[in-house]
């Protein structure tokens, strides 16, 4: 089996085949010899901020000389981004070899695993073969029934925040979603809640008490920005002074403060993480498609915000960096997201919108999206391709001396990066 054949097998189960539950991943891992039992984890769930948190913590732990596995989703440019060790994507040859090893075992199961369950098992097997010291494990859509929750113990469970998303699977209230995310809390373990919603916190605290787990909060009251511009930022957080980030986005210092809180807890768990590693690791952290500056002239920024909380953060960042100056927006959204809310928030910052239909079966038609934005007072046009929309949006931005912000879906990122 080669790399292309491995991907063909992994993707042979459609994304629409979502079957929450731990029975299939449990059986698959048992047949593989339970690779997860030989590993230590920081398990991360939440609605937004998971990827940024995981990438920062991964960088910090690597700078502390740990061999770190990183499991994230979705991928941005290349599938192998989802499974990393030591900051490097899983080699294509290793992905092909492990997929070939897993395939006959998975195919022999009466109730065959889903795509995400296959990827989880492949990742766990790779991390075991690499003898990782610790794995930063990002949950997929949920928590309690997410395939990553096959792990029995974790050094720390992290819930970055709770808001309404994936309501068809996780519940239609913040409390219901919080209950699903709280399912990653392990008996006698520790959980860090990074969100601001008191209703969600109550649910998580109740679950922590049931599991006799220690609960920590990421109090942002001592977070002070001392510099924040389009080159990065610097902030103080409690006893941490002059922390630097290269990542953009007004929300990234908050994500970094969550990492600092996690570091304090992990030290209590016996991990040796020097201050120098923390400072160096946060400054070196990189994460694609989160308020990322992808070209300078005209200034083009991409943000993967696609749900209300993410859009709120992106709009807040635009207002912070550019003040009252409105920006040109290239945007596409999924039909199953709250695109009415997204359009309402974009109307606060957009002088003109160029709409596309992202390359995904769930995507909203560009014409319909343009009409929604137009109803909110934004001059909007629909385009048949990302190429056409980007060319015209870029030309308009140059002509008007404006910034171009691309957001609404991660599925546009790879195509736009190829065009700059």
N, C-alpha and C positions, 0 to 999 in steps of 0.2 A: 504494500500500500504506500502510495506517495502522498504528498501534502494535499494535492488537489482531490485525490480520492478520499482522503480523510475528511475534508470539508464537505464533500458531496454526501458522505455517509452521515456526518453530524447534522447536516441541514436537511436530511431526507424526511425528517418529521417537521411539519409546518409549524410556524410560530403560533398558529391558531390552536395547536394542541396543548392547551394549558390545563393540567390536571393536578391541582395542589394535593399534597400528601407526601408522607415520608416512606410509604411502603415500597415503592419501586427503587428509590435511591438507597433505601436500607438493604434491600435484597441485592442490588448491584454491588454495593460496597462490601457486603458479606462475601459475595462470590470473588471479590478482588482481594480479600484478606483484610478488609477494614483499614485501608491506608490512613484514614483520618485519625485512628487511635495512636499513631506514632508521631503525631504533630501537635504543636501548641498554636493557639489561635487568638487573635483579636477579631471578634465577630461584629460586623457593622451593618445595621439596618437603619431605615429612615426614609422619608419621602424625598428630601433634597439634601445635597451636601455630602452624600456618602463618598462619591468618587474623589472629591477634593480632599476630604478627611483622610481617606485611605492612601492617596498619593503622598500627602505630607507625612503621615505617620511612617509609611514605607521608607521615605527618604531619611527621616530622623533615625530610624532603627538601623538602616544600612550604614549611616554615618557613625553609629555606635558599634559598628563591626559585627552586627548580626547578619546571618544569611537569611534573607527575608523573601518569602513567597507572597505574591500579590495576586488576588483574584478579583476581577472587576467586570462589570458589564454595563451597557453594551460596548462593543469595540467601536472605534472611531474610523480608523483607516484600514487596519488589518486584523483579522480574527485573532492572531496569536498575541495581540495586546492584552487579551483577557487573562492570560496566564503568564506571570513573570516571576523570575527569580533573580535576585541581585540587580534589579533594575532593567533586566534584559528580557525581551519576549521569548517565550518558549521557542526553541529552534524548530524549523519546519520538519526536520528529520525526526525529532523527538515527538512532535505532535502526531506524525504519521505512525511511528512505532507504537506509541501508547494507544492510539485509536485502534490500530490493528489488534492489539492485545485485548482491548475492551470489547470490540465488536462481537466476537463469537459468544462472549459471556452475556452481553446484553441481548443478543438475538435469541439466546436460549431461554430467556425469561418469558413466561406466559403473558404477563402484563408488562410490555416493553417500556423502557424509560423514555421520557420526553427529551427533547433537544437540550434543555437546560440541565436536566439530570445527567445526561451524557457528559456535557461539558464540565459539570461539577466533579464527576467521578474522574475524568481525565486529569483535571487540575489537581485533585487530591493525590492521585497516583504519581504525577510528576513531582509534586512537592515532596512526597515521601522519597522518591528516587534521588532527589537532590539533597536529601537530609537537611531540610530547612530548619533553622532554629525557631522560627516563628512565622506564621502565615497571617497576613492581614486579609480577612475573608469578607468580601462585600456580599450581602444577601441580594437576591434578585428582586422580585416584585414585593414579597411579603416578609415573613419572619417565621411565624409558628410552623407553617407547612412548607416553607421554602426548602429546596433541596439542600442548601448549605447548612440547614439546621440539623443535619445528620450528625454533626459533631456533638459529643456528649459533654465536653467541658471546654471552657475558654478562659484565658487569662483575664479577659475583660469583654463584656458585651457593651456595645455602644449603640445608642439610638439617637441619630443626629437631629431629628425633628419630625413632627407629624403634621401633615395637612392632607386635604382631600385629593386623592389620586388613585387610579385603579379601583374605583369604587365598586365595580361589578364583581370584583374578586375579594376585596378586603373589607367592604362595608361602606355604608353611605354616611357615616358620622366620624368625627375625629376620635371619639371613644372606641368605636369598633375597630378602626384602623390601628389605634394605639394598642389595643388588645392583641392584634395579630403581630405587630412588631415586637411587643413585649414577650412573645413566645420564644425569643432567642435567649432570654435570661436563664442561666443555669443554676441548679441547686447549690447553695453555698458559695456562689460566685460573686462577681461584682458587676454592676451596670452603671454606665454613665449616660445620663439624659442631657442632651445638648439643646433641646427645644425650648420654646417660650410659652407653649400652650398649657395652661394650668389643668385643663380637663385631661389632656394626654398624660401629664405628669401624675395625676391622681391614679390613673389606670396602671401606669408603669410601676408606681410605688406599691400599689396593692399587689401586683404580681411579684415584685421583688420581695415583699414581706412573706407571701405564700411560699416562695422558693428559699427563704432564709438567706437572701442575697443582700450584699451591701450596696446601697444606692448612693450615687454621687450626682451632683448637679454641676453644670458648666456655667457658673455665675459670670455674666458679662459686665457686671457693675464696675469692675476695675479695668476694663479694656479702654485704652485711650489711644487714639490715632495721633501720631506726631507728624506723619507725612503720608500722603496718598496722592499719587499722580500716575501718569501713564508709563512710568518706568518701574513702578512697584510701590511698596509702602513700608512704613516703619511704625511700630506700635509698642506700647507697654501693656503688660497684663500681670497684675499682682506684683510678685517679686521679679518677674521677667521684664527686663528693661531693654529697649532698643532692638526688639526683634524685627528682622527684615524679611520681607517676602518679595519675590519677583513676580508672583502671580497677580494679575489685575482683577478688579471687581471689588466693590465696597464690602461685599460679603466675605471675602477671603480672610481678612483679619479675624472675623468671628470663627470661621472654620479652623484657623490656626490656633485660636485660643482654646478651642475644644481639644485639639491635639496636645496642647500644653497641659491641659487638665488630665488627659489620658496618660501622658508621660508620668505625671505625679503618681497616678494610681498604679501604673506598671512598675514603677520603682518599689512600691509597697509589695508587689508580687515577686520581688527579687531580681528584676531586670536592672542591669547596670547601664544607665543612659546618661553619659556626661553632659554637662551644660553645653560644652563646645559642640557636641554632636547635634544637640537640639537646634542651636543657632545656625549651624552650617547646613543641617538637613532641611530646615524650613526655607532658608534662602535658596537652596538648590532645587527645591521641589518644582516640578513641572506637571501641568495637567491640561490636556488639549480641550478646546471648545468651550471653555468657561471664561467669558469675557477676554478672549484671546485676541491680541492685535496680530492680524495676519498679513497686513500690508500697510505701508506708511502713506503713500500718495496716490489717491486720496486715502485717508485713514479708514481702514476697514476692520471692524471688530466682529467677532463671532461669539455668540453665547448660546449654549444649548438649552436655555430655558424653554420649558414646554408645558408647565402646569402653573396654576395661579401663584403659588409661593415662589417658584423660580422666576416667573415674569415680574413679580413685585420686586425681587432682588435686582433683576436686570434693569428695570426702569429706574429704580433708585440709583443704581450705579451711573446710568446715562445722565441723570439729572445732576449727580455729584460732579462728574468729570466735565460736563459741558454746559452746566448751568441752565439758563433759559433758552439756549440755542437748540432748536429742534433738529433732528437727524433724519437722514434717509433710511428707510427700513426695507430690507428684503426679508420676506417672511413666508413660511408655510407651516401648517399645523396638522395634527391628527384629528380626524373627525370625532374620536372618542374622548378628546380633551375638551376643557371648557373654553372653546375658542371665542365665545362671546365675551368672556371676561378678559381674555388675552387682547382682543381688539379694543376693548374699552381702555385698558391700561396703555396700549400702544398709541392710542389717540392723544395721550398726554405728551408724547415725545416725538411723534412722526410728522414731518412736513409733507412727506409723500411715501406711499407704500408700493412696493413691487411684489406681487403675490405669485407664488408657485405652488404646485402640488408635489410634495416630497415623494421620493421613490419608495412608497410603501402602500400596501393594500388598504391600510386604515386611513390614508391621508384624505384631507378635505379638498374638494375641487378648488382650484385657484379662483375661478369666477365667483363662486359662492363666498369665498373668503374676502375677495375684493369688495363685494357688495356689503358684507358685514362691516368692513372698515369704513366704506364710504358713508354708511348710515351714521357713523360716528364722527363725520366731518373730515375724514382723511382722504385726500385725493389718492385713488388707488387704481392699479391696473393689473390684469391677470396675464400671465405669460406661460407659454407651453413648455418651457424648459428652464432649467437653472441657468444655462448658458445665456439665453436671451435676457432673462431677468437681471442677471448680474451685469451684463454688458450695459444695459440701459440704466440700471441703478447707479453703476459706477460713473457713467457719463454724466448723469444728472448731478451726482455728488460733486464731481469735478467742476461742472458748470456753475453750480450754486455755492461752491466753497464749503460743502457740508461733509459731515462724517457719515459713513455708511455702516449701519449696524444690521447684521444678519442674525435672526433668531426665530424660535418657534419650534425647531425640530433638529435633533442631532443628525437626521438622515440627509441633510443638505451639506454637511461639513466637508466630506471628502471631495464632492464635486466642486464646491467653491474654492477649496484649496488648490485644486488643479487649474483653476482659471486665473489665479492672481499672478 
